[in-house]
């Protein structure tokens, strides 16, 4: 497991797309609150399809980076590497928000900063905050509660031989989904048995096929490009789709996007546009940090009373540009050094 793992650039493009869609959804929502947007093209709430893409990608990555190895030592190393990858940056931005929340409580809206909730947020414990929302202090962290859960379950499955580990993972998730349909009670039972966890399983199956060299024909990659572009364009017409009873199937979009861009033969050797790969590299920082850019710029607009003067789409473009460019800077100045130091601290012991 310690051998370098080759980077798959189409996967990085999907990470970039997922992060941008989630950012766009949040920016549109906040801008619409202070300066209503004339948005006649779809329902931007569907942009959370980015989360579905992320979850499928996570399942794929778990299998891919494990490279078919198993046993206690590999399971332990796998879990530690995922903790090192996820925790330090999440803790950093959660701590920054905690400081801001203490100094400027109104940034949390209807929610209230509580020390116990802060601790729960740091250790990925789901809870309902004082505003009645099932989300941690840094709201985007709700998806990381699932991610850490996935890592733990998958690490346990790695104690089994690889073919059985995937069967165990599948069986476990299917059983938990059944408990959901059977009316699981309690916050933890209901949270961790939602059907969304099947997206992670779908990604894991794609990863297993990838490692076993069970691949799609190479031309399927181009079908994948058309599919992803079409799926993004369809977001502008989601209201019409909903009105016709068709709907926008976010889980299916997430699964097919990964399947068609990563599984075709030779996809791992394809080179993608450098700007897209760079956004993919910094997508984790973009996901965690863009709410800070949104909050800072919208507050600036409100404090200067310019919300009725500046066009809302201009505000949207400025926030998006600051979020994306700022993520490049934060990735190099914060995320990469933190990852390096964390690896040194954990694995030197």
C-alpha positions, 0 to 999 in steps of 0.5 A, spaced: 500 500 500 505 504 500 507 504 493 505 510 489 498 510 486 498 513 479 493 519 478 487 518 474 486 525 471 479 524 468 477 522 476 480 529 477 476 532 472 470 529 476 472 531 482 473 539 480 466 538 477 463 536 483 466 541 487 464 547 482 457 544 482 456 544 490 459 551 490 455 554 485 449 551 489 451 555 495 453 561 492 446 562 488 442 560 494 446 566 498 446 571 493 438 570 491 437 571 499 440 578 498 439 580 491 433 575 488 436 572 482 432 572 475 433 564 475 429 561 469 433 555 468 432 549 472 432 549 480 439 550 482 438 545 488 439 540 484 446 542 483 447 537 489 448 532 484 456 534 486 455 530 492 453 524 489 459 524 484 463 525 490 460 519 494 461 514 487 468 517 486 470 515 494 467 508 493 472 507 487 478 511 490 477 506 496 478 500 492 483 503 487 488 505 493 487 499 497 490 495 490 487 489 492 491 488 498 488 486 505 490 484 512 490 487 519 497 491 517 494 494 510 487 495 513 490 499 519 495 503 514 489 504 509 485 507 515 490 512 517 492 514 511 484 516 510 484 520 516 491 524 515 488 526 508 481 528 511 482 530 518 487 536 519 484 540 513 477 539 516 479 541 523 482 547 521 476 550 517 472 548 523 476 551 528 476 557 524 469 557 523 468 556 531 473 562 532 468 566 527 462 564 531 464 566 537 466 573 535 461 574 530 455 569 532 450 571 527 454 568 522 451 561 524 444 564 522 439 561 527 444 556 530 448 557 536 455 555 537 456 550 543 462 547 545 459 540 545 457 540 538 464 543 536 467 537 539 462 532 535 463 536 529 471 535 530 469 527 531 464 526 525 458 525 530 452 526 527 447 531 531 441 536 530 444 543 531 440 548 535 437 550 528 434 543 527 439 542 522 442 535 521 449 538 520 456 539 524 458 546 525 461 547 518 455 545 514 459 541 509 462 537 514 455 532 514 458 529 508 464 527 511 461 524 517 459 519 511 466 519 508 469 517 515 464 512 516 465 509 509 473 509 511 472 505 517 467 500 514 471 499 508 478 498 513 474 492 517 472 489 510 480 489 508 481 484 514 478 479 509 481 476 503 479 481 497 473 478 494 470 477 500 471 484 503 467 486 497 462 481 498 462 483 506 461 491 504 455 489 499 452 485 504 453 490 510 450 496 506 444 492 503 442 490 510 443 497 513 438 500 507 433 494 509 433 497 516 432 504 513 426 501 509 424 497 515 423 504 519 430 504 523 429 509 529 434 513 532 439 519 529 445 514 528 440 508 525 437 513 520 443 517 518 447 511 516 442 507 513 440 512 508 440 510 500 445 515 499 450 510 502 449 505 496 453 510 491 459 509 495 458 501 494 457 502 486 463 506 486 467 500 490 464 495 485 467 500 479 473 500 482 473 492 483 472 491 476 477 496 474 483 492 478 480 486 475 481 489 468 474 488 467 473 494 462 469 498 458 471 499 450 475 505 450 470 509 445 465 509 451 470 514 454 467 519 449 460 517 450 461 519 458 464 526 456 457 527 452 453 524 458 457 528 463 456 535 459 448 533 457 447 531 465 450 538 466 446 542 461 440 538 464 440 542 470 438 548 467 431 544 465 430 541 471 424 544 473 421 542 466 423 535 467 420 535 474 413 538 471 413 532 466 414 527 472 421 525 469 425 528 474 433 529 475 436 522 477 442 524 481 444 518 484 444 515 476 448 521 474 453 520 479 454 513 478 454 513 470 459 519 470 464 515 474 463 509 470 463 512 463 469 516 464 474 512 469 472 504 467 473 505 459 480 502 457 486 507 457 482 512 461 487 512 466 492 514 461 488 520 458 491 527 459 486 532 461 486 540 461 491 542 466 486 547 469 481 542 470 486 537 474 488 543 478 481 544 480 481 537 482 487 537 486 484 543 490 477 540 490 477 538 497 479 545 499 474 548 495 469 544 498 470 546 505 473 553 504 468 556 499 462 558 504 468 563 507 468 566 501 461 566 500 460 569 507 465 575 506 463 577 500 455 577 501 457 581 508 461 586 504 455 587 499 450 588 505 455 592 509 456 597 503 448 597 501 450 595 494 445 589 493 440 593 489 446 596 485 450 590 483 447 585 479 446 579 482 450 575 477 456 579 478 456 577 485 455 570 483 461 571 478 466 574 483 464 569 489 465 563 484 472 566 482 474 568 489 472 561 491 476 557 486 482 562 485 482 562 493 482 554 493 488 554 489 492 558 494 489 555 500 491 548 497 498 550 496 499 554 503 495 550 507 492 543 505 499 540 502 503 542 508 498 540 513 498 533 509 505 533 509 506 534 516 501 529 518 504 524 514 510 525 517 507 525 524 503 519 524 507 514 519 514 516 523 511 513 529 
